[in-house]
Amino acid sequence: MNKVNPGAVIVAAVVDWFAQAGWFTAFSKIYIAGLGLTPQQVEEGKTHMDAWPYIIALVANLVMALVLAKVIGWVGEWSAGGGARVGFVLGLGIAFTAMATANVFEQRPLSFILISAGYPVVGCLIMGAIVGAWKPKGV
């Protein structure tokens, strides 16, 4: 049976949630331009913003952290470095490639693709390091 430390999954998801917010805030001008929006359109959209995108992002992070924990357990990489390696491979090999493909067909600029598809690689690396370092009891 592949054990998972639920505390590690939750902490990893929350840390990633905040890191993701920082990433997209730091690159917001390039990201917004890549969406084809003006700063005025973004400001107008903020008045209609609700909590759903943030809730969905957190739930998605929980799912990703759980999947990372399962894969880390399957390959036996219970360390921060081992978990980070697993996270990097999954983030790059699955998330980045899928998002980059979609963004290319949407004709997004390279800068947007690197920001949008690049974050899941960073996020999976972070979550993998946390989950890998926080080994479940009995493993």
C-alpha positions in Angstrom: 0.0 0.0 0.0 1.3 3.4 -0.9 1.1 5.6 2.2 0.6 9.4 1.9 1.2 12.0 4.6 -2.0 14.1 4.5 -0.3 17.0 6.4 2.5 17.1 3.8 0.0 17.2 1.0 -2.0 20.1 2.6 1.2 22.1 3.4 2.6 21.5 -0.1 -0.6 22.6 -1.7 -0.9 25.8 0.4 2.7 26.7 0.0 2.3 26.2 -3.8 -0.9 28.3 -3.8 1.0 31.3 -2.3 4.1 30.8 -4.5 1.8 30.7 -7.5 0.3 34.0 -6.5 3.8 35.5 -6.1 4.9 34.1 -9.5 1.9 35.6 -11.4 2.1 38.9 -9.6 5.8 39.2 -10.4 5.2 38.5 -14.1 1.7 40.1 -14.3 2.6 42.7 -16.9 4.0 40.2 -19.4 1.2 37.6 -18.5 -1.6 40.2 -19.0 -0.1 41.4 -22.3 0.1 37.7 -23.5 -3.6 37.3 -22.8 -4.2 40.3 -25.1 -5.7 42.4 -22.3 -5.1 46.0 -21.4 -4.5 47.1 -17.8 -7.9 48.8 -18.0 -9.6 45.6 -18.9 -7.9 43.8 -16.0 -9.0 46.5 -13.6 -12.6 46.3 -14.9 -12.6 42.5 -14.5 -11.5 42.8 -10.9 -14.8 44.2 -9.9 -16.5 41.0 -11.1 -13.9 38.7 -9.5 -15.2 36.1 -7.1 -13.5 33.5 -4.9 -14.0 30.5 -7.3 -10.7 30.8 -9.3 -8.8 30.8 -6.0 -10.7 27.9 -4.6 -10.3 25.9 -7.8 -6.6 26.7 -7.8 -6.2 25.4 -4.2 -8.2 22.2 -4.9 -6.1 21.6 -8.0 -2.9 22.1 -5.9 -4.2 19.5 -3.4 -4.8 17.0 -6.3 -1.3 17.7 -7.7 0.3 17.3 -4.3 -1.5 14.0 -3.7 -0.5 12.7 -7.1 3.1 13.8 -6.4 3.0 12.0 -3.0 1.7 8.8 -4.7 4.4 8.9 -7.4 7.2 9.7 -4.8 6.0 6.7 -2.8 6.0 4.4 -5.9 9.5 5.3 -6.8 10.7 5.5 -3.2 12.2 9.0 -3.4 11.5 10.0 0.3 13.8 13.1 0.6 13.5 16.7 -0.4 15.9 16.3 -3.3 14.2 13.1 -4.5 10.7 14.6 -4.2 11.9 17.8 -6.1 13.3 15.6 -8.9 10.0 13.7 -9.2 8.1 17.1 -9.1 10.4 18.5 -11.8 10.0 15.5 -14.1 6.2 15.5 -13.8 5.9 19.2 -14.0 8.1 19.5 -17.1 7.0 16.2 -18.7 3.3 16.5 -18.3 2.1 20.0 -17.2 4.6 22.1 -19.2 4.3 20.2 -22.4 0.5 20.1 -22.3 0.1 23.8 -21.5 2.8 24.8 -24.0 1.0 22.9 -26.7 -2.3 24.5 -25.9 -0.7 28.0 -25.7 1.1 27.5 -29.1 -2.2 26.7 -30.8 -3.7 29.7 -29.1 -0.9 31.7 -30.7 0.4 33.1 -27.4 3.8 34.8 -27.3 6.8 32.8 -26.0 7.1 35.0 -23.0 3.5 34.1 -22.0 4.1 30.4 -22.6 7.2 30.4 -20.4 5.3 32.2 -17.6 2.1 30.2 -17.8 3.5 26.8 -18.5 6.7 27.4 -16.6 5.0 27.8 -13.2 3.7 24.3 -12.9 7.3 23.0 -13.2 8.3 25.3 -10.4 5.2 24.4 -8.4 5.6 20.7 -8.8 9.3 21.0 -7.8 8.3 22.9 -4.6 5.5 20.5 -3.7 7.7 17.5 -4.5 10.4 18.8 -2.2 7.9 19.3 0.7 6.1 16.0 0.2 9.4 14.1 -0.3 10.9 15.5 2.8 7.9 14.8 4.9 7.9 11.0 4.8 4.7 9.2 5.9 4.9 7.2 9.2 5.7 3.6 8.7 7.5 4.1 5.4 
